[in-house]
Amino acid sequence: MVPNEACQYIGIIGLLKQFGWTWVGLLAVDDDAGDHFLQCLEPLLSQNKICSAFTHRIPKQGLSLLFRDLNYMASNIYQSLTDRKARTCLIYGESITLLLLNGFWTVADPDYMENPSFGKVWIMTEHIEFSVRSIMFRRNFQIFHGSISLAIHSNIHLGFQTYLQNLKPNSTLGDGFRQGFWEHAFDCSFLNPTVPTNVDVTCTGEEKLESLPGLIFEMDMTGHSYSIYNAVYAMVHALHAMESSMSKQRARVQGETHGVLQPWQVHPFLQGISFNNSAGETVSFNDNWELVAGIDIMNVLILPNSSFLRVKVGRVDPSALEGEQIIINEDLIVWHQSFNQVLPHSVCSDSCEPGYLKKKQEWKKFCCYDCDPCAEGMISTQKDMDDCSQCPEDQYPTKNQDRCIPKVITFLSYEEPLGISLASVAVSFSLITVLVLGTFIKHKDTPIVKANNRDITYILLISLLLCFLCSLLFLGPPGTMTCFLRHSAFAIIFSVAVSSVLAKTITVVLAFMATEPGSSMRKWVGKKLTNSIVLFCSLIQACICAVWLGTSPPFPDFDMWSLTKQIIVKCNEGSDVMFSLVLGYLGLLSIISFTVAFLARKLPDSFNEAKFITFSMLMFCSVWLSFVPTYLSTKGKYMVAVEILSILVSSAGLLGCIFLPKCYIIVLKPGLNNKEELRRRKK
């Protein structure tokens, strides 16, 4: 007729989890029942990440042991109970346990009532009742104010209170218990001439039970009384059902004398009954022959007049779904006055805020931990996380590392200042190159233009113009076509430019060697050789690019990891080997051109460009040698900016070093641009 004890464990664990109490003390009676309680509860606590701060066994209670054990408990248990972290204590015992604990606390700390600055939340099992016996009368139980008690389910029964209000001590003949209780409860005595008494107050029989403090007599029907009430009615309904089923047999067998009814004969009828009691609740049994009922969660309030009030604040329903088995109204709970009506904390360590993880303290239980910040790039979104987690690829952690923020997609665009600046420089140099090309075409018949192969000069200027324009492909969002053309176009055009410089340098060397009498080099001097050099050197680079584009061409890609807060839209080279081969070949051409120009820089020729080519190739090689480490050390759009800047500076170096001196003579010193003046200067 009472719920299975497992229902209590559900209620205890549910309460602890509901209020976040993970550091609790355990007080259990030292007998077989207490052993069973601890054996069942402690694994459940561990499974739900709850630790026992301490576990103490209370000796088997009895009035003969009460005072004898107070000193023992004061010296062995008091220190644990003063642990301010373990604000919650579970009590498993009998009703007299409260009297024992109250006396123990008084002995250990006599001034606790005068300075109630420290309180506990006591969670009591259903075996403990506050109204136990009159010995508790006038005892101060304020230490248990705000306790939470698990109680066998009961319901309001108006007829029961009416019955108690009309109850008289002598209303039933032969009921000696009632008169004895009446005398103890009201501290009076019924007149009996044969029995002497020291009590001055005479019982009138008109005293009212509702005037007694709750610690002495409780007007509401307790869970135990409610169970007995239901048990009686269950038996009545079972006997009625059995009587109905046997009535036909009685009708057939006339004059048959029936024997005494055996208990086992009632069992089948008990199992199948279901009825509504006077309180309006359905009473029935499950397949295990257990009453289908839950447990009430009560808040016990100790009043100043030593009375108490039990307020129902929740219920445990073991038949409900997991996670919904406990229902509690926190707003109805009144806590001990030391908590100022603020939810008490009972934890070994404070909660770790989001952005931190729990780190277990050495040699302590798992509920005791330190809070360490998550590692860089990791987050924790909830309190008391055991591990931190990474954000998705397209998100990054906040400063507090408690949530993820979407990354910003970035690329070097025309709209931002850096992109505008680079585009303006590229266009400006393109216009300057066009102006230089126009100047050379206009003065194409002058000696300074005709020297060193006029066609190669035009090719070099056009390739430099395309180099400046090629840098614009690196601006804006990378697309399939721009990625396909970006590096290959730049590599081929630059190869043409460097090949043209190499051809001009070789032309200077061959021209000087051909001036010697009887030289066989004269047949090599001419447009055919220079054009072949440009075509051959450029064709090698074009073949490398063709293989690259045919096997693993560059494509648009998203770099999620290089920058923390940004997603870089870039062109993936497709094959790092081919990209390195393209740059390597370009570097090889540059080194060869620089070497030839350096060796020919002092040749005595009026139109010797080797000195200027040496300076231009020195700048070109310096730019691209510094480009590699700079390119590898930058990320995002600044990596693209380094590429553009390298293209512009190296192209501008070739344009300035080779053509600026010639333009100076053509435009500002035209008198020097004729054969007579050149012959005079040579002499």
C-alpha angles and dihedrals in degrees: 000000000000127000120267113269089242086073088065091055090052089052095047095048091044092053094048093049093043092058098032095244107159101155110062138157124232124214114180133170113255100245139086092283091054090049090052092048094053093043091055099038104044096062089049090053092053093047089055095045094253123135132204110234090198140346122211131177118220115213117251103282126239134139091251090059099040103091094031092060099043095086091046092053093043092057099040107033107026094078091056093048091055091061101124092203094058097062093155124070129183116215121201114178144078133308092265088061090081091055090049094050092046091052091044092053091049091054095044096044112015093177098054092105093053092050108027094177094132124055141168136219105231118201110196129193125234093263091072120084124182096214099064110138142331093264087081091060114125092006114135110238099172090127088072094050110130094020121156115228129191108218136181107262117268136167136213112273111186094193091059093059091046089052092052093047091055095042117122127191094236101034093109121052116231094018100129094164093066095056092046092051090047092055094048094044098048096031093235139112136230113233112258116165093202096054119061116218137188095208113112096197118079119213112238097188090234095093115125121235092210088065092065120098115258092246088065103036132004119208095200121082109258124220092257092051091046090052091051090048091053091044092056093050091045089056091047092052091045092050090047091052091047092048091052093051092049097045093087091052090052090052092054096045107057118202094004113155113221121214129227114304113252119218094233089060089066097051098084091051093047091053094057103041125110123172143153115248126215091271090061097251127129116243117202141137131239128226091279091058090250126136112259098235141115137216128268121228110220132191110214116212119192111211124211092250091062090258122121139211127211115208120191107229102165150346140234115222110185092187093062125096118279110276092026099064095100124055118184135168105215093188091067095055119103113201129205112288092247090069094057089226091297119132106265120236120225106177135125092221130020117254118277109238121229108285092045135082132211117258114192118237115237117260093004135103119274092257089068111076145139125240114240123184116249117262118264111288094018130104141194116202100189138048121271097015116177093207138019121233136211125250119243115272093261095051138061135203123266121242090265091046091229100118143007128257124202113255120242117245108233139185136149103277134184092240099063122081095249092051093046091050095050093045091050092051092048093050092045093053090045090056091047090051090050089050091050091047090050091049092052092047091049091051096036094132095055118106095242091056096043092051118100097014116310094216092057088052091054091047090050093050093047092048090050089051090052090047091057091047092044090064089067089068088070093061124084131026112328112249133182094264097042091050090048093053103029104084099022094052092046091048096049095043092048090048089055091050095048091043089053090051089049091049092050090049093050089048090057092050094047092045091056093046091048092059092069114098114263094009116161090207093083092085091059095052111098147068095294094067096044093047090049091052092051093045096045097046093045092046092058090055091046090054091050090051092047091055089046094051092043097052109029112357122190116266138183112275141174119235106205100171112043094077125035100219102027140065107218116216104207144151112263109218090223092214120034090194094058092044090052090047091054092050091043093054091048089051091049092054090048093051092048091049092047092049095050092045092048092052092048098044095103099044109132102241129131093224097037107150094176094098093054092042089053091056092045094050091044089057091043093053093043091053095050095042089055090042095068099059092037091050092050094048097051128074139200122000091348089066089058090046089056090053092050092046091050091051093048097045095046092046091046089050091056092045095048101040096044104034107025094074091048093047089050090057095041096049106026103024106034090153090071092054098084136086097243093055091046092051090048092051091047092053 
